[in-house]
Amino acid sequence: MEAPGLVACHASTPVARARPPASFRPDIQGLRAVAVLIVALGHARVPGLSGGFVGVDVFFVISGFLITQWLFGRALDSGRVPFADFYAARARRILPAATLTLAVTCIASVFYLNPVRALSAVHDAIWAAVFAANIHFANVGADYFARDDPPSPIQHFWTLGVEEQFYLVWPVLLAATLVVLRIAGRSNGTARRAVGAVLVVGSAVSMTWCIRLTASNPTAAYFSTLARTWEFGVGALIAVALPSVVRVPARLRSALTWVGLAAIVAAAVAYGPGTPFPGVAALLPVVGSSLVVAGGTAAGAHTGASLLLCRRPLRLVGDRSYAFYLWHWPALVIAAEYFGHPLSPAENVIVLGAAFAVSCVTYWLYENPVRHARTLVRPRAALTLWPVTVSAVVVAAGIAMAVVETPRAAAPSLELASARVDRASAPSTAGERVRAALLASVAPARLRQPVPHALAPPLGRLRFDVYRLGDCMAGTATRSKVCTLGDTTSSRRLVVLGDSHAEMWLPPLLWFAARYHWSLVPLIKDGCVPSIMGSRDCAAWYAWARDQVRHLHPRAVVVSQFWSSWGPGGASAVARELHELAPLTERLVVMEDPPARSEAAVDCLLRRGATLGSCAFPVIPGEASAYAAVRGDARAAGAAYVRTLLWFCVRGLCPTVVGTIVTYRDTTHITATYARVLSEPLAAEIATATGR
């Protein structure tokens, strides 16, 4: 029998004639190719591969198998886990290509992205250099106000963060298990069973956590090392159980490899952005990968999926899969950002072709020569690559940050610096001043002007120009701390109920509460838009919030949510909320939801050749219909309807810059700066609606 790690491809293939080492698995190289291709083509938005992200799960299973086979085999031979050799091998394999990709991406971002996105990418690169990108992107993804931002060209480094964090713990756990067994004088067979038991228990705990976290916070689960550990554990369990695996009849193993490959492809085709992932859905690609890996072990597997996986084209892609994975994502992201619009699938495939060519060149001329350099053969020398990597990326990031020109700040003002003010005919009320500023902002001469260099807030701080409610916000929970703001001594209570669009209006609402002596209680949860249309968590939160309104007996309730772009479903959901809330308060107020932009304001304003006109946008027909429907629903429920559209749009056009002020911080949320400017006119409207 051949060595347990070897798959027998056809003797006539170039792979067999190359005489690979006994531990080499050419079918696994082919499986790597399948994984990286479905990832890359999925990222390129090729039709039929909306679930291409499952390729990452395939990589995790392969990694768990190969690394554990290497570690466990040497541990059994020598009686100890070779930590220095292991981390030196990881350094030679992972760090050279990762360092080059991060450094080049930082430089490319400076040249091809706008300054704000470039600085963000450079910041992301530093997290990636210390293999903590998954932690960083989990925090960014959990920030509701950052979800409209385009993806970072460094985002794919989260997988390396998960992998390296796992390999900080797994060798230590393996060594501890073997030490206990050695003290007890146990045999190698017992060692396999004991390590297998550790893997089964650890993977079960990880998978349970993965399923629970995916149900409550899928973003955190996606990037979580603990939630992904079971995927490595499945591969590791195969490596530990190899003697048992090879006793399975060869025909059955061969058939199972086809089943496994079909499962991977099925997941890539059937899954999509709406699939709760990883969770239970990750079982399909993980089990499929394990069947291919286990079924391809030992002799007789040449009738299985290795017939395909051992072919030279897939082997070639598999050999370069790591480099291709590193290069493909920044190429796609930077190309789309540079051209200012999402590329078509055909254009993306061309970009992928260029990225693969780059990966071949770097594989031949850089990655392999560094990995096999004589000076790095000794573990001590190879281990120096870890601090060298971090230092190199930090230096590249520092240079990039020094080169990028940061957008300047201006004082918030509704008036144009060049405008002549006729004091006799100047608007007398705050609302009139806003309307006058809007009219000036859509004047043809104004719209032809380039975007000013200095704005309020400065474009580099635009994403942070947001009012934060803190622990008074429900967040991912189904209830929150009940806070009293405004004039806390007043007996007149105002409840503000809604989502992040209610939160963005809090600066003027708090101004109203202070001026007119109301206590204000926010009942707000991000992402429930409207609350009864969202997930199960949203429904549970809305039920809780409705009970709070019943308990608080407020004199008035203000409902503010993101519904302008939801069409008839959004309008009917608002109508249902109003019907249920009307009996619980004396005055019910609905705030008109500002229209949505098609892209984040910062990307439009910093685009090459952008003008104030090119960043203005219209109210689309679907939004106009939603406004009419909700106005009618408000009348039917006896609720007041506060029109806010007149502070954003005039003559059918909505400017992004009014005076020196940027109105939107992303595609749907207004800036806190502009919200404060609207404090007086909004307070007047709310005062009228609530009877003060």
C-alpha positions as a printed Julia matrix, in Angstrom:
692×3 Matrix{Float64}:
   0.0    0.0     0.0
   1.15   3.53   -0.73
   1.78   6.04    1.99
  -1.52   7.17    3.5
  -1.06  10.74    2.32
  -0.58   9.86   -1.36
  -3.26   9.74   -4.03
  -2.59   7.65   -7.12
  -3.35   9.61  -10.28
  -3.14   7.9   -13.65
   0.39   6.71  -14.31
   0.37   8.38  -17.71
  -0.24  11.86  -16.35
   2.53  14.44  -16.05
   1.76  14.57  -12.33
   2.77  10.94  -11.82
   5.95  11.28  -13.88
   7.01  14.26  -11.76
   7.54  11.91   -8.78
   6.21  14.14   -6.03
   7.13  13.46   -2.41
   5.13  10.83   -0.58
   3.14  13.42    1.4
   2.11  15.34   -1.72
  -1.56  15.23   -2.72
  -2.05  16.3    -6.35
  -5.81  15.92   -6.0
  -5.72  18.43   -3.15
  -3.89  20.87   -5.39
  -6.75  20.43   -7.84
  -9.23  20.97   -5.02
  -7.4   24.19   -4.13
  -7.94  25.28   -7.72
 -11.67  24.57   -7.5
 -11.85  26.54   -4.26
  -9.98  29.6    -5.49
 -11.83  29.64   -8.82
 -15.28  29.63   -7.25
 -14.16  32.33   -4.8
 -12.69  34.53   -7.54
 -15.51  34.0   -10.04
 -18.07  34.6    -7.31
 -16.33  37.86   -6.43
 -16.4   38.73  -10.14
 -20.22  38.32  -10.04
 -20.19  35.6   -12.67
 -23.8   34.38  -12.98
 -24.51  31.1   -11.22
 -21.79  31.43   -8.59
 -23.44  33.7    -6.03
 -22.23  31.36   -3.28
 -18.59  31.41   -4.36
 -17.64  32.43   -0.82
 -17.87  28.74    0.18
 -14.47  28.26   -1.44
 -12.99  29.7     1.75
 -14.54  26.84    3.74
 -12.89  24.38    1.36
  -9.55  26.03    2.05
 -10.1   25.75    5.81
 -10.77  22.01    5.59
  -7.7   21.46    3.38
  -5.55  23.51    5.73
  -6.73  21.63    8.8
  -5.94  18.31    7.1
  -2.51  19.15    5.72
  -1.21  21.04    8.74
  -2.41  18.42   11.21
  -0.97  15.61    9.07
   2.39  17.4     9.13
   2.29  18.24   12.84
   0.87  14.95   14.09
   3.19  12.81   11.99
   6.28  14.56   13.31
   4.94  14.55   16.85
   4.46  10.77   16.74
   7.93  10.25   15.27
   9.82  12.49   17.69
   7.55  12.5    20.7
   7.15  16.28   20.62
   5.45  18.98   18.58
   8.11  20.82   16.5
   6.97  24.38   17.24
  10.0   26.14   15.76
   9.94  24.09   12.56
   6.17  24.58   12.25
   6.1   28.34   12.62
   9.2   28.68   10.44
   7.46  26.69    7.7
   4.35  28.87    8.08
   6.49  32.0     7.82
   8.18  30.82    4.62
   4.86  29.82    3.08
   2.58  32.68    4.13
   4.56  35.84    4.77
   6.5   36.68    1.58
   3.44  36.75   -0.69
   1.26  38.4     1.94
   3.8   41.16    2.58
   4.21  41.9    -1.12
   0.46  42.01   -1.69
  -0.16  44.34    1.25
   2.65  46.71    0.27
   1.6   46.87   -3.39
  -2.07  47.32   -2.45
  -1.19  50.25   -0.18
   0.71  51.91   -3.02
  -1.99  51.15   -5.61
  -4.67  52.52   -3.29
  -2.85  55.84   -3.08
  -2.74  56.14   -6.88
  -6.12  54.72   -7.86
  -8.52  55.3    -4.96
  -9.82  58.56   -3.59
  -7.95  59.82   -0.51
 -10.56  58.64    2.0
 -10.71  55.1     0.62
  -6.93  54.98    0.25
  -6.35  55.89    3.89
  -8.94  53.34    4.96
  -7.19  50.62    2.91
  -3.82  51.52    4.43
  -5.32  51.29    7.91
  -6.79  47.89    7.02
  -3.37  46.71    5.8
  -1.83  47.26    9.22
  -4.49  45.05   10.8
  -3.83  42.43    8.14
  -0.08  42.53    8.76
  -0.59  41.37   12.34
  -3.13  38.76   11.2
  -6.05  40.45   12.94
  -7.98  41.5     9.83
 -10.92  39.29   10.76
 -11.29  41.07   14.12
 -11.05  44.45   12.43
 -13.58  43.69    9.7
 -15.96  42.09   12.19
 -15.99  45.41   14.07
 -16.42  47.39   10.84
 -19.17  45.06    9.63
 -20.95  45.33   12.95
 -21.06  49.12   12.5
 -24.43  49.7    10.85
 -23.29  53.09    9.58
 -20.35  51.58    7.65
 -22.36  49.0     5.72
 -22.82  51.22    2.69
 -19.07  51.64    2.3
 -17.49  49.78   -0.62
 -15.44  46.73    0.34
 -11.83  47.19    1.35
  -9.16  45.87   -1.06
  -7.68  44.19    2.02
 -10.87  42.53    3.23
  -9.98  39.05    1.96
  -7.08  38.94    4.45
  -9.63  38.03    7.11
  -9.15  34.39    6.14
  -5.44  34.55    6.93
  -6.28  36.09   10.29
  -8.62  33.23   11.13
  -6.11  30.63    9.97
  -3.12  32.02   11.85
  -5.13  32.54   15.03
  -6.22  28.9    14.85
  -2.61  27.8    14.42
  -1.53  29.74   17.48
  -3.75  27.49   19.58
  -3.93  24.11   17.84
  -0.22  23.09   18.11
  -0.26  24.0    21.81
  -3.4   21.95   22.41
  -1.93  19.04   20.45
   1.31  19.2    22.46
  -0.57  19.29   25.76
  -2.59  16.21   24.78
   0.52  14.28   23.76
   2.34  15.25   26.96
  -0.49  13.85   29.06
  -0.51  10.64   27.04
   3.26  10.25   27.22
   3.18  10.6    30.99
   0.54   7.89   31.04
   2.67   5.7    28.77
   0.04   5.37   26.05
   0.68   4.01   22.54
   0.41   5.78   19.2
  -2.97   4.19   18.6
  -4.24   5.61   21.86
  -2.74   8.95   20.92
  -4.77   8.99   17.7
  -7.95   8.21   19.59
  -7.26  10.82   22.26
  -6.38  13.57   19.8
  -9.4   12.58   17.73
 -11.62  12.93   20.8
 -10.18  16.4    21.48
 -10.95  17.37   17.88
 -14.49  16.0    18.04
 -15.3   17.86   21.27
 -13.62  21.09   20.14
 -15.31  21.0    16.74
 -18.7   20.29   18.3
 -18.34  23.28   20.62
 -17.19  25.49   17.74
 -20.01  24.39   15.46
 -22.63  24.94   18.16
 -21.3   28.44   18.73
 -21.19  29.02   14.97
 -24.86  28.12   14.53
 -26.0   30.24   17.48
 -23.9   33.26   16.53
 -25.01  33.1    12.89
 -28.63  33.27   14.01
 -28.05  36.37   16.14
 -25.11  38.15   14.47
 -24.09  36.67   11.09
 -21.43  39.32   10.48
 -19.6   38.43   13.68
 -19.98  34.71   12.95
 -18.57  35.08    9.44
 -15.3   36.57   10.68
 -15.06  34.7    13.99
 -12.16  32.3    14.51
 -14.09  30.35   17.12
 -17.08  30.03   14.77
 -14.78  28.74   12.01
 -12.6   26.43   14.12
 -14.78  23.39   13.47
 -14.01  23.63    9.73
 -10.29  23.23   10.43
 -11.21  20.57   12.98
 -12.98  18.44   10.36
  -9.84  18.44    8.19
  -7.65  17.75   11.2
  -9.85  14.82   12.24
  -9.35  13.2     8.82
  -5.57  13.52    9.23
  -5.63  11.9    12.66
  -7.97   9.12   11.52
  -6.04   8.19    8.33
  -5.41   4.56    9.35
  -9.18   4.08    9.68
  -9.92   6.02    6.5
  -7.72   3.78    4.32
  -9.64   0.71    5.5
 -12.78   2.0     3.77
 -13.19   0.17    0.41
 -11.49   2.07   -2.4
 -14.58   2.06   -4.62
 -16.68   3.63   -1.91
 -14.05   6.27   -1.21
 -13.78   7.05   -4.91
 -17.55   7.44   -5.25
 -17.68   9.7    -2.22
 -15.15  12.09   -3.77
 -17.61  12.78   -6.58
 -20.38  13.32   -4.03
 -18.11  15.73   -2.14
 -17.15  17.69   -5.24
 -20.82  17.93   -6.25
 -21.69  19.24   -2.77
 -19.1   22.02   -3.06
 -20.37  23.06   -6.48
 -23.99  22.86   -5.31
 -23.24  25.21   -2.41
 -21.46  27.66   -4.71
 -24.44  27.69   -7.06
 -27.34  27.56   -4.58
 -26.09  29.89   -1.87
 -26.09  33.67   -2.08
 -25.97  36.89   -0.08
 -29.24  36.01    1.63
 -27.98  32.66    2.95
 -27.39  32.72    6.73
 -23.71  31.84    6.74
 -21.67  30.11    8.06
 -24.14  28.39   10.43
 -25.76  25.16    9.34
 -25.31  26.14    5.68
 -21.53  25.71    6.01
 -22.02  21.98    6.53
 -22.55  21.4     2.8
 -19.17  22.71    1.55
 -17.31  21.46    4.64
 -18.67  17.93    4.42
 -18.15  17.99    0.65
 -14.5   19.02    1.09
 -13.91  16.37    3.73
 -15.29  13.66    1.43
 -12.9   14.71   -1.35
  -9.92  14.88    1.02
 -10.69  11.6     2.81
 -11.83   9.75   -0.3
  -8.66  10.67   -2.2
  -6.4    9.12    0.42
  -4.26   6.07   -0.47
  -4.3    3.78   -3.49
  -7.37   3.13   -5.61
  -8.61   6.72   -5.6
  -7.74   7.25   -9.27
 -11.29   6.33  -10.28
 -12.77   9.13   -8.19
 -12.75  12.91   -8.5
  -8.97  12.81   -8.89
  -9.67  11.98  -12.55
 -10.55  15.67  -12.79
  -8.57  17.19   -9.93
  -5.22  15.74  -11.02
  -5.4   17.32  -14.46
  -2.59  19.68  -15.3
  -4.7   22.88  -15.71
  -6.19  22.49  -12.25
  -2.81  21.55  -10.81
  -1.32  24.7   -12.29
  -4.04  26.88  -10.78
  -3.79  25.0    -7.48
  -0.05  25.61   -7.24
  -0.68  29.34   -7.58
  -3.95  29.42   -5.65
  -2.51  31.26   -2.66
  -0.93  34.01   -4.77
  -4.04  34.24   -6.95
  -6.27  34.51   -3.89
  -4.15  37.36   -2.54
  -4.05  39.31   -5.81
  -7.54  38.81   -7.23
  -9.53  40.74   -4.64
  -7.56  44.02   -4.56
  -7.51  43.93   -8.37
 -11.32  43.68   -8.54
 -11.99  46.27   -5.84
  -9.47  48.86   -7.02
 -10.59  48.51  -10.65
 -14.24  49.11   -9.73
 -13.37  52.07   -7.51
 -11.09  53.58  -10.14
 -13.71  53.43  -12.9
 -16.39  54.69  -10.55
 -18.95  51.93  -11.07
 -19.3   48.15  -10.61
 -17.68  46.34  -13.52
 -19.64  43.83  -15.58
 -18.9   40.12  -15.06
 -17.04  40.05  -18.39
 -14.88  43.01  -17.35
 -14.25  41.41  -13.98
 -13.09  38.2   -15.66
 -10.57  40.24  -17.65
  -9.33  41.73  -14.37
  -9.08  38.22  -12.92
  -6.99  37.16  -15.91
  -4.57  40.01  -15.23
  -4.47  39.1   -11.53
  -3.7   35.48  -12.38
  -0.87  36.59  -14.65
   0.55  38.66  -11.8
   0.22  35.7    -9.45
   2.17  33.48  -11.87
   4.97  36.04  -12.13
   5.21  36.59   -8.39
   5.03  32.83   -7.78
   7.97  32.14  -10.1
  10.13  35.18   -9.41
   9.4   35.98   -5.78
   7.28  33.59   -3.71
   9.08  30.34   -4.5
  12.63  31.76   -4.5
  12.07  33.32   -1.07
  10.36  30.23    0.32
  13.22  27.96   -0.77
  16.07  30.39   -0.03
  19.03  28.75    1.7
  19.28  31.61    4.16
  15.81  30.75    5.47
  16.33  27.02    5.9
  17.16  27.32    9.58
  14.04  27.92   11.7
  15.63  30.81   13.57
  16.25  32.69   10.32
  12.78  31.94    8.96
  11.11  33.11   12.15
  12.55  36.59   11.63
  10.12  36.91    8.73
   7.31  37.6    11.21
   8.67  40.92   12.56
  10.09  41.8     9.14
   6.63  41.44    7.6
   4.98  43.74   10.1
   7.77  46.3     9.79
   7.65  46.29    5.98
   3.89  46.81    5.88
   4.0   49.53    8.53
   6.71  51.37    6.56
   4.7   51.07    3.32
   1.58  52.24    5.14
   3.43  55.18    6.65
   4.71  56.28    3.26
   1.25  55.95    1.77
  -0.35  58.01    4.54
   2.29  60.71    4.11
   1.58  60.94    0.38
  -2.23  61.05    0.55
  -3.71  64.55    0.59
  -6.31  64.73    3.32
  -9.51  66.66    2.48
  -9.76  69.96    4.36
 -12.46  71.16    6.74
 -14.72  74.19    6.36
 -16.96  75.97    8.83
 -20.57  74.74    8.52
 -22.58  77.37    6.68
 -25.7   77.43    4.54
 -24.51  80.5     2.68
 -22.13  80.52   -0.27
 -18.98  82.52    0.24
 -19.52  84.33   -3.06
 -23.2   85.12   -2.51
 -24.31  88.69   -1.85
 -26.91  88.87    0.88
 -29.72  91.42    0.6
 -30.55  92.02    4.24
 -33.94  93.51    3.4
 -35.16  90.4     1.59
 -33.2   87.82    3.6
 -35.26  84.84    4.86
 -36.6   85.45    8.34
 -37.1   81.89    9.63
 -34.74  78.95    9.86
 -36.88  76.93    7.45
 -36.84  79.75    4.91
 -33.04  80.01    5.19
 -32.68  76.29    4.45
 -34.96  76.56    1.43
 -33.06  79.57    0.15
 -29.79  77.7     0.51
 -31.25  74.75   -1.39
 -32.4   77.0    -4.19
 -28.92  78.5    -4.44
 -27.4   75.0    -4.43
 -29.35  73.86   -7.51
 -28.72  77.01   -9.55
 -27.16  76.01  -12.91
 -23.99  78.02  -12.29
 -23.55  76.4    -8.88
 -24.07  72.87  -10.22
 -21.34  73.4   -12.83
 -18.76  74.18  -10.15
 -16.19  71.57   -9.07
 -16.55  70.09   -5.61
 -14.94  72.48   -3.06
 -11.72  71.28   -1.43
 -12.97  72.22    2.04
 -16.34  71.01    3.3
 -18.18  70.46    6.58
 -17.71  67.84    7.78
 -14.36  67.23    6.01
 -14.7   64.26    3.67
 -12.08  62.32    5.57
 -14.32  62.43    8.65
 -17.64  62.04    6.86
 -18.29  58.45    7.93
 -17.76  59.45   11.57
 -20.15  62.43   11.45
 -22.93  60.56   13.18
 -24.83  60.93   16.43
 -24.28  57.86   18.64
 -26.94  56.84   21.12
 -24.59  54.41   22.89
 -26.03  51.79   25.21
 -29.5   53.31   24.84
 -29.58  51.65   21.39
 -30.84  48.06   21.08
 -28.03  47.07   18.66
 -28.15  43.31   18.06
 -30.37  42.7    21.11
 -34.16  42.53   21.16
 -34.4   45.12   23.93
 -32.33  47.99   25.29
 -31.79  50.21   28.26
 -34.67  52.66   28.57
 -33.04  56.1    28.71
 -34.6   59.46   29.45
 -33.01  62.41   27.64
 -33.92  66.05   27.01
 -35.6   67.81   29.93
 -35.6   64.84   32.32
 -37.68  66.76   34.89
 -40.59  67.36   32.53
 -43.83  65.41   32.87
 -44.4   65.67   29.1
 -42.85  62.55   27.6
 -41.94  62.07   23.95
 -41.01  58.58   22.69
 -38.91  58.38   19.53
 -39.39  54.96   17.94
 -37.5   53.64   14.93
 -34.2   52.53   13.48
 -30.92  54.27   12.63
 -32.9   56.96   10.78
 -34.49  57.89   14.1
 -31.03  58.01   15.64
 -29.74  60.36   12.93
 -32.58  62.79   13.72
 -31.85  62.85   17.45
 -29.71  66.04   17.46
 -32.67  68.23   16.33
 -35.16  66.16   18.33
 -33.09  66.66   21.48
 -32.89  70.38   20.65
 -36.69  70.4    20.47
 -36.96  68.55   23.8
 -34.66  71.01   25.54
 -36.31  74.11   24.07
 -39.91  73.07   24.62
 -39.31  71.14   27.88
 -40.08  67.58   26.94
 -38.45  64.44   28.29
 -37.39  62.21   25.42
 -37.2   58.4    25.48
 -35.51  56.77   22.43
 -36.64  53.24   21.52
 -34.33  52.54   18.61
 -32.83  49.45   16.97
 -30.48  49.49   13.97
 -31.59  47.73   10.82
 -35.28  47.2    11.56
 -36.63  49.05    8.53
 -39.52  49.23    9.38
 -39.31  47.13   12.52
 -42.03  44.64   11.6
 -40.45  43.95    8.18
 -37.06  42.84    9.46
 -35.74  39.61   10.95
 -37.14  37.64   13.86
 -35.04  39.83   16.17
 -36.74  42.92   14.72
 -40.19  41.5    15.33
 -39.25  40.64   18.92
 -37.78  44.09   19.47
 -40.83  45.82   18.04
 -43.1   43.85   20.37
 -40.91  44.88   23.3
 -40.83  48.54   22.16
 -44.62  48.6    21.75
 -44.99  47.28   25.31
 -42.66  50.03   26.52
 -44.81  52.67   24.82
 -47.88  51.19   26.52
 -46.09  51.27   29.88
 -44.63  54.8    29.5
 -47.93  56.5    28.51
 -46.15  59.17   26.42
 -47.95  62.31   25.39
 -46.46  61.94   21.91
 -44.67  59.29   19.82
 -42.46  60.18   16.87
 -41.93  57.35   14.37
 -38.84  57.67   12.16
 -37.59  54.82    9.99
 -35.97  53.99    6.68
 -38.93  53.3     4.41
 -38.58  55.64    1.43
 -36.9   52.99   -0.77
 -38.87  49.94    0.38
 -41.77  50.39   -2.02
 -45.36  49.35   -1.23
 -44.2   46.83    1.38
 -42.5   49.53    3.4
 -45.52  51.81    3.25
 -47.9   49.06    4.36
 -45.58  48.13    7.24
 -45.56  51.75    8.43
 -49.36  51.79    8.18
 -49.58  48.74   10.41
 -47.25  50.3    12.99
 -49.29  53.5    13.06
 -52.52  51.55   13.52
 -51.02  49.71   16.52
 -49.38  52.78   18.09
 -52.21  55.3    17.7
 -54.24  54.03   20.73
 -51.15  54.21   22.97
 -50.52  57.97   22.8
 -52.27  61.33   22.54
 -50.24  62.51   19.55
 -48.64  60.32   16.9
 -46.11  61.86   14.51
 -44.56  60.33   11.38
 -41.35  61.79   10.04
 -40.85  61.77    6.29
 -37.84  59.64    5.38
 -35.18  61.46    3.28
 -34.62  60.03   -0.23
 -31.81  57.57   -0.8
 -28.69  58.17   -2.87
 -27.4   55.6    -5.37
 -23.83  55.74   -3.99
 -22.02  56.96   -0.91
 -21.52  60.72   -0.92
 -17.77  60.55   -0.32
 -17.18  58.42   -3.42
 -19.1   60.81   -5.66
 -17.58  63.98   -4.21
 -14.01  62.7    -4.52
 -14.35  61.22   -8.0
 -12.05  62.67  -10.66
 -13.79  65.55  -12.43
 -16.76  65.55  -10.04
 -18.96  68.64   -9.94
 -21.66  69.66   -7.53
 -24.15  68.8   -10.26
 -22.78  65.33  -10.92
 -23.32  64.49   -7.24
 -26.86  65.85   -7.06
 -29.6   63.23   -7.39
 -33.37  63.09   -8.05
 -36.23  61.58   -6.11
 -37.09  58.42   -8.02
 -40.73  57.54   -8.85
 -40.83  54.66   -6.37
 -39.89  57.0    -3.53
 -42.48  59.55   -4.6
 -45.14  56.81   -4.46
 -43.96  55.8    -0.97
 -44.24  59.39    0.25
 -47.8   59.68   -1.04
 -48.78  56.33    0.49
 -47.36  57.06    3.95
 -48.94  60.55    3.99
 -52.29  58.9     3.35
 -51.65  56.24    6.01
 -50.77  58.95    8.53
 -54.05  60.75    7.87
 -55.96  57.48    8.23
 -54.32  56.81   11.61
 -54.9   60.38   12.83
 -51.14  61.01   12.89
 -49.29  64.17   11.99
 -46.91  63.94    9.03
 -43.7   66.0     9.2
 -42.38  66.75    5.73
 -38.58  66.73    5.6
 -38.14  66.38    1.84
 -38.34  70.15    1.41
 -35.03  70.46    3.33
 -33.22  68.1     0.96
 -34.64  68.6    -2.52
 -35.97  71.42   -4.64
 -37.13  71.5    -8.26
 -36.84  67.7    -8.36
 -33.12  67.73   -7.48
 -31.35  66.9    -4.22
 -27.89  68.51   -3.82
 -25.22  66.68   -1.85
 -23.63  69.95   -0.76
 -25.69  72.87    0.6
 -23.52  75.9     1.23
 -20.42  74.26    2.72
 -22.32  71.38    4.32
 -22.41  67.79    3.08
 -25.97  66.56    3.57
 -25.45  62.76    3.43
 -22.82  60.65    5.16
 -23.54  57.5     3.1
 -26.45  56.52    0.85
 -29.37  56.92    3.27
 -28.16  58.63    6.47
 -27.79  62.39    6.75
 -24.76  63.9     8.45
 -25.01  64.97   12.07
 -23.75  68.37   10.92
 -26.71  68.9     8.6
 -29.12  67.43   11.16
 -28.01  70.12   13.65
 -28.55  72.81   11.01
 -32.13  71.54   10.7
 -32.73  71.67   14.47
 -34.78  74.86   14.48
 -37.04  74.12   11.51
 -37.63  70.52   12.61
 -38.33  71.61   16.18
 -40.96  74.03   14.88
 -42.65  71.23   12.9
 -42.57  68.82   15.85
 -43.93  71.52   18.15
 -46.87  72.08   15.83
 -47.49  68.32   15.49
 -47.38  67.67   19.25
 -49.18  70.82   20.35
 -45.97  71.74   22.22
